[in-house]
């Protein structure tokens, strides 16, 4: 039962000093402090339920996102939750089409990050009131209601309301069986936690060995036979995880035990080759390896660099160049919005597609991208490297399998083993798979103690660190 008028919206700058341990470091972001603009919305309902939402950042700049959230707050306050979810498309468009704030977007950048945080909190609140996790709320929702949550503006040349409804109605067939499968087996994951660029060789080896011990070899490969990689510009067309095909004509046996690791590359070629060799030696020649350059290269450099790394048989190269270089046939990584995804799909530029629960406009916009991916039969392999992203994206990808894609072929979801202890309902990984969350909400609620300790700049952690850094 949806109830309550939104009476309060608060947002806090929460930062974790992950840069001290080299966690999250890559070729472009050498000292990231995993952070979030953390939004909490409250209603006047007597149940006291709060909606919690986040958007992921890397430290500096979080204060700018916080300002953007506050600038959007007037669109949310004093609104009945029932009215919001009853016209979710209209509410989404109200946030993204503010006549003045839109000028510094639209639907990308800081304003869109703030929009995602607010909408994530609304979805968390709605699901909590319904007593369901968000994935289950979506799975149980009537297809017409799901379609009503989506803003189709700018994408009707690829996906209309009728197209979306048809896909979702077809997804009803076998849905109960797929839900049982997810509850029993979970959704396959891969790990990025072992191979950040900030780690020493010893740390890399230790974490890789531990990951193998923890069960990251327990699932069977579902990726197709490797394809010969062609080094020309058209092969570079991809998306945040849309990627190069395999860079070798060698085959990946379908019955091989799958070890799913991603390694950061792009700072130094010889160092990349040495680190990739270390990982290959540990996981063996037939296991799946991904690479991520985090937008470090221009197009010719990406081609040259990857021709050297091809010997390690990467499944994909993620973010090889500018996230805006569509016409340059470059990989688009953390896409701004559904319009970028639409063009890449139209151009047949994607082998894999990565959604992001914070760069896109929450569940609403992700729904449109999942449906477009289904129409073009492109596998979705979500990005989840960052504080809270694993908690969020698990709901989207589990819903996608049960109600949209109905397939696990070529599909896997990123997992990083960082900062989950700060969430009230952290992700659960078993046998290298995401197990569907059972607690109501979007899994975004953080422990209040953690928020207070890590709030910037007045939290206990930063009161100790900032004077030391200044000295």
Buried (B, 14 or more C-beta within 10 A) or exposed (E): EBBBBBEEBBBBBBBBBBBEEBBBBBBBBEBBBBBBBBBBBBBEBEEEBBBBBBBBBBBEBBBBBBBBBBBBBEBBEEBBBBEBBEBBBEBBBBBBBBEEBEEBBBBBBBBBBBBBBBBBBBBBBBBBBBEBBBBBBBBEBEBEBBBBBBBBBBBEEBBEBEBBBBBBEBBEEEBEEBBEBBEEBBBBBBBBBBBBBBBEEEBBBEBBEEBBEBEBBBBEBBBBEBBEBEBEBEBBBBBBBBBBBBBBEEEBEEEBBBBBBBBBBBBEBEEBBEBBEBBBEBBEEBBBBBBBBBBBBEBEBBBEBBEBBBEBBBBBBBBBBBBBBBEBBBBBBBBBBBBBBBBBBEEEBBBBBBBBBBBBBBBBBBBBBBBBBBBBEBBBBBBBBBBBBBBBBBBBBBBBBBBBBBBBEBBBBBBBBBBBEBBBBBBBBEBBBBBBBEBBBBBBBBEEEBBBBBBBEEBEBBEEBEEEEEE
